[in-house]
């Protein structure tokens, strides 16, 4: 029997998800998971404000409470499901050392690094693409993948989140030709031993599919990049969503295994 896992889940502290952590753990048990990772959005540690964007990420003072709650629930559910302590972190190159120092103080099983902003604008903001020339489209896509490449090199993350999520509310993003940027990022990701997630939350956006595309996954396989699974659930009912379909597709693409992380060590699972 294979190990069924989901490493990307959120809860009420981030301000835009429903339910508490235990709701997601219980959903994981109902879904037949052996492993569930809790990975809510980390605070904006660089900001002076206690909670810079209340609808996006938790308050700084809540971070220790978040960690403590996950560890308590890990103990409570021992023997039923393996609860892993994770966090989804933004990547801001200019503040990377601040985040790295803070994460080092806690016993994280893994940290997901996600680029949610480029040039200070959300990647989900479809208006950012208005009135841009074809050359500017390519420049913006290249910049996005430069940030993803640099996040892999930072040493902070075990997993990179949704590496083509810029297509979420702008499906035409996928047709912007910047193959050298994507290949360059994937090569570095492979060299650094960082995994990328197949994230099934794209179905909740305009693009209506997974992140990343099959084309990117085929290139990831070429560069020896490990893959993992994350539903990116913001409601408990999405825990493990489409896990079996993703597993089947990965096998069709030529992958033979995927990974999850425990105490920052890769746990390899045969597909």
Order of alpha helices (4+ residues) and beta strands (2+ residues): beta-alpha-beta-alpha-beta-alpha-beta-beta-beta-alpha-beta-alpha-beta-alpha-beta-alpha-beta-beta
